[in-house]
Amino acid sequence: MTPNVAAGVSLDDPALYINRELSWLEFNRRVLEESQDKTVPLLERLKFLAIFASNLDEFFMVRVGGLQQKVAAGVGRGSGADRMPPREQLERISQTVRQMVDEGIAACRPKCCATGS
């Protein structure tokens, strides 16, 4: 069976693909969102927040570490189907993760760190 491909569409076009690392971060964002869901009991939300943090830890050790090695080696073109350069991936990861961590801190601060001040 041959896949249906519209005439003139090049499947080699990087614009057709989602970056693997950024896609993974969006998955982890969904884990973070579970930690912010008020219908989920507090202890379960804290567990989701711990899973989110653990996932990020592994992500930085494995995937970000690999991207940093590519940048250090002077690799200018991404190896994924989207061909995003490693340096750009690192910049986008940094922006996304900073926002997500801020959201995670904001989500748990009122519950865990309320001092009345």
Jmol script that loads the backbone (N, CA, C; Angstrom):
load data "model"
ATOM      1  N   MET A   1       0.853  -1.184   0.000  1.00  0.00           N
ATOM      2  CA  MET A   1       0.000   0.000   0.000  1.00  0.00           C
ATOM      3  C   MET A   1       0.892   1.238   0.000  1.00  0.00           C
ATOM      4  N   THR A   2       0.623   2.151  -0.887  1.00  0.00           N
ATOM      5  CA  THR A   2       1.411   3.372  -1.008  1.00  0.00           C
ATOM      6  C   THR A   2       0.708   4.499  -0.260  1.00  0.00           C
ATOM      7  N   PRO A   3       1.476   5.274   0.553  1.00  0.00           N
ATOM      8  CA  PRO A   3       0.846   6.387   1.271  1.00  0.00           C
ATOM      9  C   PRO A   3       0.353   7.452   0.299  1.00  0.00           C
ATOM     10  N   ASN A   4      -0.721   8.125   0.701  1.00  0.00           N
ATOM     11  CA  ASN A   4      -1.275   9.211  -0.099  1.00  0.00           C
ATOM     12  C   ASN A   4      -0.443  10.462   0.116  1.00  0.00           C
ATOM     13  N   VAL A   5       0.273  10.911  -0.905  1.00  0.00           N
ATOM     14  CA  VAL A   5       1.072  12.124  -0.832  1.00  0.00           C
ATOM     15  C   VAL A   5       0.587  13.054  -1.933  1.00  0.00           C
ATOM     16  N   ALA A   6       0.217  14.265  -1.529  1.00  0.00           N
ATOM     17  CA  ALA A   6      -0.265  15.234  -2.511  1.00  0.00           C
ATOM     18  C   ALA A   6       0.840  15.539  -3.517  1.00  0.00           C
ATOM     19  N   ALA A   7       0.441  15.713  -4.746  1.00  0.00           N
ATOM     20  CA  ALA A   7       1.406  16.012  -5.807  1.00  0.00           C
ATOM     21  C   ALA A   7       2.139  17.308  -5.480  1.00  0.00           C
ATOM     22  N   GLY A   8       3.436  17.285  -5.647  1.00  0.00           N
ATOM     23  CA  GLY A   8       4.236  18.482  -5.420  1.00  0.00           C
ATOM     24  C   GLY A   8       4.660  18.693  -3.978  1.00  0.00           C
ATOM     25  N   VAL A   9       4.239  17.837  -3.064  1.00  0.00           N
ATOM     26  CA  VAL A   9       4.636  17.970  -1.659  1.00  0.00           C
ATOM     27  C   VAL A   9       5.899  17.151  -1.440  1.00  0.00           C
ATOM     28  N   SER A  10       6.931  17.830  -0.984  1.00  0.00           N
ATOM     29  CA  SER A  10       8.196  17.152  -0.708  1.00  0.00           C
ATOM     30  C   SER A  10       8.237  16.749   0.758  1.00  0.00           C
ATOM     31  N   LEU A  11       8.322  15.462   1.012  1.00  0.00           N
ATOM     32  CA  LEU A  11       8.383  14.994   2.394  1.00  0.00           C
ATOM     33  C   LEU A  11       9.736  15.285   3.026  1.00  0.00           C
ATOM     34  N   ASP A  12      10.635  15.846   2.253  1.00  0.00           N
ATOM     35  CA  ASP A  12      11.948  16.237   2.758  1.00  0.00           C
ATOM     36  C   ASP A  12      11.928  17.670   3.305  1.00  0.00           C
ATOM     37  N   ASP A  13      10.783  18.327   3.248  1.00  0.00           N
ATOM     38  CA  ASP A  13      10.648  19.708   3.717  1.00  0.00           C
ATOM     39  C   ASP A  13      10.678  19.746   5.246  1.00  0.00           C
ATOM     40  N   PRO A  14      11.683  20.410   5.844  1.00  0.00           N
ATOM     41  CA  PRO A  14      11.793  20.459   7.307  1.00  0.00           C
ATOM     42  C   PRO A  14      10.587  21.106   7.986  1.00  0.00           C
ATOM     43  N   ALA A  15       9.872  21.967   7.293  1.00  0.00           N
ATOM     44  CA  ALA A  15       8.714  22.648   7.875  1.00  0.00           C
ATOM     45  C   ALA A  15       7.584  21.672   8.207  1.00  0.00           C
ATOM     46  N   LEU A  16       7.621  20.480   7.633  1.00  0.00           N
ATOM     47  CA  LEU A  16       6.573  19.485   7.885  1.00  0.00           C
ATOM     48  C   LEU A  16       6.771  18.737   9.203  1.00  0.00           C
ATOM     49  N   TYR A  17       7.901  18.959   9.863  1.00  0.00           N
ATOM     50  CA  TYR A  17       8.244  18.144  11.027  1.00  0.00           C
ATOM     51  C   TYR A  17       8.385  18.981  12.294  1.00  0.00           C
ATOM     52  N   ILE A  18       8.120  18.355  13.405  1.00  0.00           N
ATOM     53  CA  ILE A  18       8.229  18.967  14.724  1.00  0.00           C
ATOM     54  C   ILE A  18       9.555  18.533  15.327  1.00  0.00           C
ATOM     55  N   ASN A  19      10.239  19.454  15.959  1.00  0.00           N
ATOM     56  CA  ASN A  19      11.514  19.146  16.581  1.00  0.00           C
ATOM     57  C   ASN A  19      11.318  18.146  17.718  1.00  0.00           C
ATOM     58  N   ARG A  20      12.155  17.135  17.753  1.00  0.00           N
ATOM     59  CA  ARG A  20      12.048  16.056  18.731  1.00  0.00           C
ATOM     60  C   ARG A  20      12.173  16.572  20.171  1.00  0.00           C
ATOM     61  N   GLU A  21      13.144  17.449  20.410  1.00  0.00           N
ATOM     62  CA  GLU A  21      13.375  17.931  21.773  1.00  0.00           C
ATOM     63  C   GLU A  21      12.228  18.831  22.243  1.00  0.00           C
ATOM     64  N   LEU A  22      11.775  19.711  21.360  1.00  0.00           N
ATOM     65  CA  LEU A  22      10.679  20.608  21.734  1.00  0.00           C
ATOM     66  C   LEU A  22       9.370  19.840  21.906  1.00  0.00           C
ATOM     67  N   SER A  23       9.196  18.795  21.124  1.00  0.00           N
ATOM     68  CA  SER A  23       8.024  17.938  21.280  1.00  0.00           C
ATOM     69  C   SER A  23       8.049  17.239  22.642  1.00  0.00           C
ATOM     70  N   TRP A  24       9.222  16.781  23.031  1.00  0.00           N
ATOM     71  CA  TRP A  24       9.357  16.115  24.329  1.00  0.00           C
ATOM     72  C   TRP A  24       9.034  17.096  25.459  1.00  0.00           C
ATOM     73  N   LEU A  25       9.491  18.345  25.311  1.00  0.00           N
ATOM     74  CA  LEU A  25       9.181  19.350  26.340  1.00  0.00           C
ATOM     75  C   LEU A  25       7.682  19.602  26.432  1.00  0.00           C
ATOM     76  N   GLU A  26       6.979  19.555  25.306  1.00  0.00           N
ATOM     77  CA  GLU A  26       5.521  19.735  25.339  1.00  0.00           C
ATOM     78  C   GLU A  26       4.849  18.563  26.061  1.00  0.00           C
ATOM     79  N   PHE A  27       5.394  17.366  25.896  1.00  0.00           N
ATOM     80  CA  PHE A  27       4.894  16.235  26.678  1.00  0.00           C
ATOM     81  C   PHE A  27       5.080  16.523  28.167  1.00  0.00           C
ATOM     82  N   ASN A  28       6.262  16.984  28.536  1.00  0.00           N
ATOM     83  CA  ASN A  28       6.517  17.244  29.952  1.00  0.00           C
ATOM     84  C   ASN A  28       5.666  18.411  30.456  1.00  0.00           C
ATOM     85  N   ARG A  29       5.284  19.330  29.563  1.00  0.00           N
ATOM     86  CA  ARG A  29       4.378  20.407  29.962  1.00  0.00           C
ATOM     87  C   ARG A  29       3.030  19.830  30.402  1.00  0.00           C
ATOM     88  N   ARG A  30       2.590  18.769  29.727  1.00  0.00           N
ATOM     89  CA  ARG A  30       1.322  18.138  30.110  1.00  0.00           C
ATOM     90  C   ARG A  30       1.427  17.514  31.502  1.00  0.00           C
ATOM     91  N   VAL A  31       2.598  16.994  31.840  1.00  0.00           N
ATOM     92  CA  VAL A  31       2.817  16.478  33.199  1.00  0.00           C
ATOM     93  C   VAL A  31       2.725  17.641  34.188  1.00  0.00           C
ATOM     94  N   LEU A  32       3.356  18.751  33.850  1.00  0.00           N
ATOM     95  CA  LEU A  32       3.295  19.950  34.704  1.00  0.00           C
ATOM     96  C   LEU A  32       1.854  20.425  34.868  1.00  0.00           C
ATOM     97  N   GLU A  33       1.084  20.402  33.797  1.00  0.00           N
ATOM     98  CA  GLU A  33      -0.307  20.834  33.868  1.00  0.00           C
ATOM     99  C   GLU A  33      -1.117  19.971  34.826  1.00  0.00           C
ATOM    100  N   GLU A  34      -0.792  18.684  34.901  1.00  0.00           N
ATOM    101  CA  GLU A  34      -1.472  17.818  35.878  1.00  0.00           C
ATOM    102  C   GLU A  34      -1.185  18.299  37.298  1.00  0.00           C
ATOM    103  N   SER A  35       0.002  18.830  37.521  1.00  0.00           N
ATOM    104  CA  SER A  35       0.351  19.323  38.858  1.00  0.00           C
ATOM    105  C   SER A  35      -0.387  20.614  39.199  1.00  0.00           C
ATOM    106  N   GLN A  36      -0.986  21.243  38.211  1.00  0.00           N
ATOM    107  CA  GLN A  36      -1.711  22.494  38.414  1.00  0.00           C
ATOM    108  C   GLN A  36      -3.222  22.308  38.424  1.00  0.00           C
ATOM    109  N   ASP A  37      -3.668  21.097  38.186  1.00  0.00           N
ATOM    110  CA  ASP A  37      -5.106  20.807  38.106  1.00  0.00           C
ATOM    111  C   ASP A  37      -5.711  20.767  39.504  1.00  0.00           C
ATOM    112  N   LYS A  38      -6.573  21.724  39.799  1.00  0.00           N
ATOM    113  CA  LYS A  38      -7.176  21.844  41.140  1.00  0.00           C
ATOM    114  C   LYS A  38      -8.109  20.678  41.485  1.00  0.00           C
ATOM    115  N   THR A  39      -8.534  19.907  40.466  1.00  0.00           N
ATOM    116  CA  THR A  39      -9.404  18.762  40.751  1.00  0.00           C
ATOM    117  C   THR A  39      -8.603  17.546  41.218  1.00  0.00           C
ATOM    118  N   VAL A  40      -7.281  17.621  41.094  1.00  0.00           N
ATOM    119  CA  VAL A  40      -6.398  16.531  41.524  1.00  0.00           C
ATOM    120  C   VAL A  40      -5.993  16.799  42.972  1.00  0.00           C
ATOM    121  N   PRO A  41      -6.042  15.793  43.849  1.00  0.00           N
ATOM    122  CA  PRO A  41      -5.645  15.996  45.251  1.00  0.00           C
ATOM    123  C   PRO A  41      -4.210  16.545  45.353  1.00  0.00           C
ATOM    124  N   LEU A  42      -3.959  17.328  46.399  1.00  0.00           N
ATOM    125  CA  LEU A  42      -2.691  18.020  46.566  1.00  0.00           C
ATOM    126  C   LEU A  42      -1.478  17.080  46.498  1.00  0.00           C
ATOM    127  N   LEU A  43      -1.530  15.949  47.195  1.00  0.00           N
ATOM    128  CA  LEU A  43      -0.392  15.035  47.187  1.00  0.00           C
ATOM    129  C   LEU A  43      -0.118  14.514  45.778  1.00  0.00           C
ATOM    130  N   GLU A  44      -1.174  14.234  45.028  1.00  0.00           N
ATOM    131  CA  GLU A  44      -0.995  13.774  43.652  1.00  0.00           C
ATOM    132  C   GLU A  44      -0.391  14.879  42.788  1.00  0.00           C
ATOM    133  N   ARG A  45      -0.808  16.124  43.016  1.00  0.00           N
ATOM    134  CA  ARG A  45      -0.229  17.238  42.262  1.00  0.00           C
ATOM    135  C   ARG A  45       1.261  17.373  42.553  1.00  0.00           C
ATOM    136  N   LEU A  46       1.628  17.190  43.819  1.00  0.00           N
ATOM    137  CA  LEU A  46       3.048  17.258  44.174  1.00  0.00           C
ATOM    138  C   LEU A  46       3.827  16.119  43.525  1.00  0.00           C
ATOM    139  N   LYS A  47       3.202  14.952  43.408  1.00  0.00           N
ATOM    140  CA  LYS A  47       3.856  13.833  42.718  1.00  0.00           C
ATOM    141  C   LYS A  47       4.092  14.164  41.245  1.00  0.00           C
ATOM    142  N   PHE A  48       3.085  14.776  40.595  1.00  0.00           N
ATOM    143  CA  PHE A  48       3.258  15.174  39.199  1.00  0.00           C
ATOM    144  C   PHE A  48       4.372  16.208  39.070  1.00  0.00           C
ATOM    145  N   LEU A  49       4.461  17.113  40.034  1.00  0.00           N
ATOM    146  CA  LEU A  49       5.528  18.105  40.009  1.00  0.00           C
ATOM    147  C   LEU A  49       6.893  17.430  40.156  1.00  0.00           C
ATOM    148  N   ALA A  50       6.984  16.408  40.998  1.00  0.00           N
ATOM    149  CA  ALA A  50       8.236  15.663  41.158  1.00  0.00           C
ATOM    150  C   ALA A  50       8.585  14.903  39.875  1.00  0.00           C
ATOM    151  N   ILE A  51       7.586  14.330  39.223  1.00  0.00           N
ATOM    152  CA  ILE A  51       7.821  13.631  37.951  1.00  0.00           C
ATOM    153  C   ILE A  51       8.317  14.627  36.902  1.00  0.00           C
ATOM    154  N   PHE A  52       7.685  15.790  36.846  1.00  0.00           N
ATOM    155  CA  PHE A  52       8.104  16.848  35.930  1.00  0.00           C
ATOM    156  C   PHE A  52       9.578  17.196  36.145  1.00  0.00           C
ATOM    157  N   ALA A  53       9.969  17.393  37.397  1.00  0.00           N
ATOM    158  CA  ALA A  53      11.357  17.760  37.714  1.00  0.00           C
ATOM    159  C   ALA A  53      12.321  16.628  37.370  1.00  0.00           C
ATOM    160  N   SER A  54      11.938  15.404  37.663  1.00  0.00           N
ATOM    161  CA  SER A  54      12.784  14.248  37.353  1.00  0.00           C
ATOM    162  C   SER A  54      12.954  14.096  35.840  1.00  0.00           C
ATOM    163  N   ASN A  55      11.871  14.280  35.108  1.00  0.00           N
ATOM    164  CA  ASN A  55      11.936  14.215  33.648  1.00  0.00           C
ATOM    165  C   ASN A  55      12.896  15.271  33.094  1.00  0.00           C
ATOM    166  N   LEU A  56      12.805  16.504  33.640  1.00  0.00           N
ATOM    167  CA  LEU A  56      13.686  17.569  33.179  1.00  0.00           C
ATOM    168  C   LEU A  56      15.145  17.245  33.471  1.00  0.00           C
ATOM    169  N   ASP A  57      15.388  16.665  34.633  1.00  0.00           N
ATOM    170  CA  ASP A  57      16.752  16.298  35.006  1.00  0.00           C
ATOM    171  C   ASP A  57      17.349  15.345  33.970  1.00  0.00           C
ATOM    172  N   GLU A  58      16.616  14.307  33.637  1.00  0.00           N
ATOM    173  CA  GLU A  58      17.097  13.339  32.649  1.00  0.00           C
ATOM    174  C   GLU A  58      17.232  13.991  31.271  1.00  0.00           C
ATOM    175  N   PHE A  59      16.271  14.835  30.910  1.00  0.00           N
ATOM    176  CA  PHE A  59      16.303  15.533  29.627  1.00  0.00           C
ATOM    177  C   PHE A  59      17.587  16.343  29.484  1.00  0.00           C
ATOM    178  N   PHE A  60      17.954  17.059  30.547  1.00  0.00           N
ATOM    179  CA  PHE A  60      19.163  17.876  30.474  1.00  0.00           C
ATOM    180  C   PHE A  60      20.418  17.008  30.439  1.00  0.00           C
ATOM    181  N   MET A  61      20.434  15.936  31.190  1.00  0.00           N
ATOM    182  CA  MET A  61      21.623  15.073  31.191  1.00  0.00           C
ATOM    183  C   MET A  61      21.839  14.423  29.827  1.00  0.00           C
ATOM    184  N   VAL A  62      20.774  13.962  29.200  1.00  0.00           N
ATOM    185  CA  VAL A  62      20.917  13.192  27.964  1.00  0.00           C
ATOM    186  C   VAL A  62      20.792  14.080  26.724  1.00  0.00           C
ATOM    187  N   ARG A  63      19.665  14.696  26.561  1.00  0.00           N
ATOM    188  CA  ARG A  63      19.394  15.396  25.298  1.00  0.00           C
ATOM    189  C   ARG A  63      20.096  16.743  25.195  1.00  0.00           C
ATOM    190  N   VAL A  64      20.031  17.545  26.246  1.00  0.00           N
ATOM    191  CA  VAL A  64      20.709  18.841  26.198  1.00  0.00           C
ATOM    192  C   VAL A  64      22.220  18.635  26.168  1.00  0.00           C
ATOM    193  N   GLY A  65      22.691  17.659  26.913  1.00  0.00           N
ATOM    194  CA  GLY A  65      24.120  17.346  26.875  1.00  0.00           C
ATOM    195  C   GLY A  65      24.585  16.992  25.470  1.00  0.00           C
ATOM    196  N   GLY A  66      23.792  16.216  24.764  1.00  0.00           N
ATOM    197  CA  GLY A  66      24.122  15.853  23.384  1.00  0.00           C
ATOM    198  C   GLY A  66      24.136  17.060  22.460  1.00  0.00           C
ATOM    199  N   LEU A  67      23.171  17.957  22.646  1.00  0.00           N
ATOM    200  CA  LEU A  67      23.139  19.170  21.826  1.00  0.00           C
ATOM    201  C   LEU A  67      24.347  20.062  22.115  1.00  0.00           C
ATOM    202  N   GLN A  68      24.733  20.139  23.378  1.00  0.00           N
ATOM    203  CA  GLN A  68      25.902  20.943  23.730  1.00  0.00           C
ATOM    204  C   GLN A  68      27.168  20.368  23.093  1.00  0.00           C
ATOM    205  N   GLN A  69      27.256  19.053  23.026  1.00  0.00           N
ATOM    206  CA  GLN A  69      28.406  18.425  22.372  1.00  0.00           C
ATOM    207  C   GLN A  69      28.418  18.756  20.881  1.00  0.00           C
ATOM    208  N   LYS A  70      27.240  18.770  20.262  1.00  0.00           N
ATOM    209  CA  LYS A  70      27.166  19.113  18.837  1.00  0.00           C
ATOM    210  C   LYS A  70      27.599  20.558  18.591  1.00  0.00           C
ATOM    211  N   VAL A  71      27.157  21.471  19.458  1.00  0.00           N
ATOM    212  CA  VAL A  71      27.547  22.871  19.317  1.00  0.00           C
ATOM    213  C   VAL A  71      29.060  23.003  19.481  1.00  0.00           C
ATOM    214  N   ALA A  72      29.613  22.326  20.493  1.00  0.00           N
ATOM    215  CA  ALA A  72      31.062  22.381  20.733  1.00  0.00           C
ATOM    216  C   ALA A  72      31.851  21.809  19.553  1.00  0.00           C
ATOM    217  N   ALA A  73      31.265  20.835  18.868  1.00  0.00           N
ATOM    218  CA  ALA A  73      31.937  20.219  17.721  1.00  0.00           C
ATOM    219  C   ALA A  73      31.730  21.016  16.438  1.00  0.00           C
ATOM    220  N   GLY A  74      30.955  22.082  16.519  1.00  0.00           N
ATOM    221  CA  GLY A  74      30.737  22.918  15.346  1.00  0.00           C
ATOM    222  C   GLY A  74      29.684  22.415  14.387  1.00  0.00           C
ATOM    223  N   VAL A  75      28.813  21.532  14.853  1.00  0.00           N
ATOM    224  CA  VAL A  75      27.735  21.020  13.996  1.00  0.00           C
ATOM    225  C   VAL A  75      26.714  22.139  13.816  1.00  0.00           C
ATOM    226  N   GLY A  76      26.484  22.540  12.582  1.00  0.00           N
ATOM    227  CA  GLY A  76      25.594  23.662  12.310  1.00  0.00           C
ATOM    228  C   GLY A  76      24.201  23.274  11.884  1.00  0.00           C
ATOM    229  N   ARG A  77      24.022  22.038  11.463  1.00  0.00           N
ATOM    230  CA  ARG A  77      22.710  21.595  10.970  1.00  0.00           C
ATOM    231  C   ARG A  77      22.201  20.470  11.859  1.00  0.00           C
ATOM    232  N   GLY A  78      20.944  20.570  12.219  1.00  0.00           N
ATOM    233  CA  GLY A  78      20.339  19.538  13.043  1.00  0.00           C
ATOM    234  C   GLY A  78      20.235  18.214  12.318  1.00  0.00           C
ATOM    235  N   SER A  79      20.275  17.143  13.071  1.00  0.00           N
ATOM    236  CA  SER A  79      20.213  15.813  12.464  1.00  0.00           C
ATOM    237  C   SER A  79      18.793  15.283  12.348  1.00  0.00           C
ATOM    238  N   GLY A  80      17.827  15.956  12.980  1.00  0.00           N
ATOM    239  CA  GLY A  80      16.442  15.513  12.897  1.00  0.00           C
ATOM    240  C   GLY A  80      15.800  15.918  11.588  1.00  0.00           C
ATOM    241  N   ALA A  81      14.605  15.431  11.367  1.00  0.00           N
ATOM    242  CA  ALA A  81      13.885  15.725  10.123  1.00  0.00           C
ATOM    243  C   ALA A  81      13.588  17.218   9.980  1.00  0.00           C
ATOM    244  N   ASP A  82      13.501  17.933  11.093  1.00  0.00           N
ATOM    245  CA  ASP A  82      13.226  19.372  11.041  1.00  0.00           C
ATOM    246  C   ASP A  82      14.486  20.196  10.758  1.00  0.00           C
ATOM    247  N   ARG A  83      15.639  19.595  10.908  1.00  0.00           N
ATOM    248  CA  ARG A  83      16.951  20.201  10.620  1.00  0.00           C
ATOM    249  C   ARG A  83      17.243  21.461  11.423  1.00  0.00           C
ATOM    250  N   MET A  84      16.604  21.618  12.582  1.00  0.00           N
ATOM    251  CA  MET A  84      16.862  22.797  13.402  1.00  0.00           C
ATOM    252  C   MET A  84      18.295  22.735  13.940  1.00  0.00           C
ATOM    253  N   PRO A  85      19.060  23.802  13.774  1.00  0.00           N
ATOM    254  CA  PRO A  85      20.439  23.798  14.256  1.00  0.00           C
ATOM    255  C   PRO A  85      20.514  23.576  15.770  1.00  0.00           C
ATOM    256  N   PRO A  86      21.529  22.853  16.245  1.00  0.00           N
ATOM    257  CA  PRO A  86      21.653  22.581  17.675  1.00  0.00           C
ATOM    258  C   PRO A  86      21.640  23.841  18.539  1.00  0.00           C
ATOM    259  N   ARG A  87      22.312  24.887  18.100  1.00  0.00           N
ATOM    260  CA  ARG A  87      22.347  26.129  18.896  1.00  0.00           C
ATOM    261  C   ARG A  87      20.935  26.710  19.049  1.00  0.00           C
ATOM    262  N   GLU A  88      20.149  26.699  17.978  1.00  0.00           N
ATOM    263  CA  GLU A  88      18.771  27.200  18.045  1.00  0.00           C
ATOM    264  C   GLU A  88      17.926  26.311  18.955  1.00  0.00           C
ATOM    265  N   GLN A  89      18.144  25.010  18.885  1.00  0.00           N
ATOM    266  CA  GLN A  89      17.416  24.101  19.771  1.00  0.00           C
ATOM    267  C   GLN A  89      17.701  24.449  21.225  1.00  0.00           C
ATOM    268  N   LEU A  90      18.969  24.686  21.546  1.00  0.00           N
ATOM    269  CA  LEU A  90      19.334  25.029  22.924  1.00  0.00           C
ATOM    270  C   LEU A  90      18.668  26.333  23.364  1.00  0.00           C
ATOM    271  N   GLU A  91      18.615  27.307  22.479  1.00  0.00           N
ATOM    272  CA  GLU A  91      17.967  28.581  22.814  1.00  0.00           C
ATOM    273  C   GLU A  91      16.476  28.387  23.065  1.00  0.00           C
ATOM    274  N   ARG A  92      15.820  27.629  22.208  1.00  0.00           N
ATOM    275  CA  ARG A  92      14.379  27.393  22.360  1.00  0.00           C
ATOM    276  C   ARG A  92      14.096  26.559  23.599  1.00  0.00           C
ATOM    277  N   ILE A  93      14.958  25.575  23.875  1.00  0.00           N
ATOM    278  CA  ILE A  93      14.807  24.761  25.086  1.00  0.00           C
ATOM    279  C   ILE A  93      14.928  25.653  26.313  1.00  0.00           C
ATOM    280  N   SER A  94      15.922  26.529  26.326  1.00  0.00           N
ATOM    281  CA  SER A  94      16.127  27.420  27.462  1.00  0.00           C
ATOM    282  C   SER A  94      14.896  28.278  27.727  1.00  0.00           C
ATOM    283  N   GLN A  95      14.345  28.878  26.678  1.00  0.00           N
ATOM    284  CA  GLN A  95      13.152  29.724  26.837  1.00  0.00           C
ATOM    285  C   GLN A  95      11.978  28.921  27.383  1.00  0.00           C
ATOM    286  N   THR A  96      11.760  27.755  26.799  1.00  0.00           N
ATOM    287  CA  THR A  96      10.616  26.929  27.178  1.00  0.00           C
ATOM    288  C   THR A  96      10.739  26.428  28.607  1.00  0.00           C
ATOM    289  N   VAL A  97      11.920  25.939  28.959  1.00  0.00           N
ATOM    290  CA  VAL A  97      12.114  25.370  30.299  1.00  0.00           C
ATOM    291  C   VAL A  97      12.026  26.452  31.370  1.00  0.00           C
ATOM    292  N   ARG A  98      12.573  27.622  31.108  1.00  0.00           N
ATOM    293  CA  ARG A  98      12.475  28.705  32.099  1.00  0.00           C
ATOM    294  C   ARG A  98      11.011  29.034  32.395  1.00  0.00           C
ATOM    295  N   GLN A  99      10.215  29.097  31.349  1.00  0.00           N
ATOM    296  CA  GLN A  99       8.790  29.390  31.532  1.00  0.00           C
ATOM    297  C   GLN A  99       8.113  28.263  32.322  1.00  0.00           C
ATOM    298  N   MET A 100       8.414  27.029  31.966  1.00  0.00           N
ATOM    299  CA  MET A 100       7.783  25.894  32.637  1.00  0.00           C
ATOM    300  C   MET A 100       8.183  25.825  34.112  1.00  0.00           C
ATOM    301  N   VAL A 101       9.441  26.061  34.415  1.00  0.00           N
ATOM    302  CA  VAL A 101       9.901  26.016  35.805  1.00  0.00           C
ATOM    303  C   VAL A 101       9.234  27.135  36.603  1.00  0.00           C
ATOM    304  N   ASP A 102       9.115  28.317  36.005  1.00  0.00           N
ATOM    305  CA  ASP A 102       8.412  29.412  36.677  1.00  0.00           C
ATOM    306  C   ASP A 102       6.972  29.020  36.991  1.00  0.00           C
ATOM    307  N   GLU A 103       6.314  28.356  36.037  1.00  0.00           N
ATOM    308  CA  GLU A 103       4.936  27.896  36.260  1.00  0.00           C
ATOM    309  C   GLU A 103       4.888  26.864  37.391  1.00  0.00           C
ATOM    310  N   GLY A 104       5.848  25.963  37.412  1.00  0.00           N
ATOM    311  CA  GLY A 104       5.896  24.938  38.460  1.00  0.00           C
ATOM    312  C   GLY A 104       6.094  25.547  39.828  1.00  0.00           C
ATOM    313  N   ILE A 105       6.972  26.535  39.922  1.00  0.00           N
ATOM    314  CA  ILE A 105       7.218  27.217  41.201  1.00  0.00           C
ATOM    315  C   ILE A 105       5.967  27.956  41.639  1.00  0.00           C
ATOM    316  N   ALA A 106       5.345  28.657  40.706  1.00  0.00           N
ATOM    317  CA  ALA A 106       4.123  29.402  41.034  1.00  0.00           C
ATOM    318  C   ALA A 106       2.999  28.465  41.474  1.00  0.00           C
ATOM    319  N   ALA A 107       2.952  27.289  40.880  1.00  0.00           N
ATOM    320  CA  ALA A 107       1.884  26.335  41.202  1.00  0.00           C
ATOM    321  C   ALA A 107       2.025  25.801  42.620  1.00  0.00           C
ATOM    322  N   CYS A 108       3.241  25.623  43.096  1.00  0.00           N
ATOM    323  CA  CYS A 108       3.392  25.001  44.420  1.00  0.00           C
ATOM    324  C   CYS A 108       3.652  26.023  45.526  1.00  0.00           C
ATOM    325  N   ARG A 109       4.083  27.216  45.188  1.00  0.00           N
ATOM    326  CA  ARG A 109       4.413  28.193  46.212  1.00  0.00           C
ATOM    327  C   ARG A 109       3.249  28.512  47.164  1.00  0.00           C
ATOM    328  N   PRO A 110       2.047  28.800  46.691  1.00  0.00           N
ATOM    329  CA  PRO A 110       0.975  29.129  47.635  1.00  0.00           C
ATOM    330  C   PRO A 110       0.629  27.977  48.577  1.00  0.00           C
ATOM    331  N   LYS A 111       0.817  26.742  48.131  1.00  0.00           N
ATOM    332  CA  LYS A 111       0.443  25.604  48.946  1.00  0.00           C
ATOM    333  C   LYS A 111       1.530  25.206  49.940  1.00  0.00           C
ATOM    334  N   CYS A 112       2.784  25.313  49.523  1.00  0.00           N
ATOM    335  CA  CYS A 112       3.883  24.812  50.344  1.00  0.00           C
ATOM    336  C   CYS A 112       4.614  25.891  51.116  1.00  0.00           C
ATOM    337  N   CYS A 113       4.559  27.115  50.637  1.00  0.00           N
ATOM    338  CA  CYS A 113       5.428  28.133  51.205  1.00  0.00           C
ATOM    339  C   CYS A 113       4.665  29.345  51.722  1.00  0.00           C
ATOM    340  N   ALA A 114       3.377  29.211  51.932  1.00  0.00           N
ATOM    341  CA  ALA A 114       2.593  30.332  52.421  1.00  0.00           C
ATOM    342  C   ALA A 114       3.029  30.662  53.845  1.00  0.00           C
ATOM    343  N   THR A 115       3.446  31.912  54.030  1.00  0.00           N
ATOM    344  CA  THR A 115       3.922  32.331  55.352  1.00  0.00           C
ATOM    345  C   THR A 115       3.023  33.412  55.934  1.00  0.00           C
ATOM    346  N   GLY A 116       2.053  33.834  55.141  1.00  0.00           N
ATOM    347  CA  GLY A 116       1.165  34.880  55.624  1.00  0.00           C
ATOM    348  C   GLY A 116       1.704  36.271  55.366  1.00  0.00           C
ATOM    349  N   SER A 117       2.868  36.378  54.723  1.00  0.00           N
ATOM    350  CA  SER A 117       3.398  37.716  54.456  1.00  0.00           C
ATOM    351  C   SER A 117       3.105  38.155  53.052  1.00  0.00           C
TER     352      SER A 117
END
end "model"
wireframe off; spacefill off
backbone 0.3
color backbone group
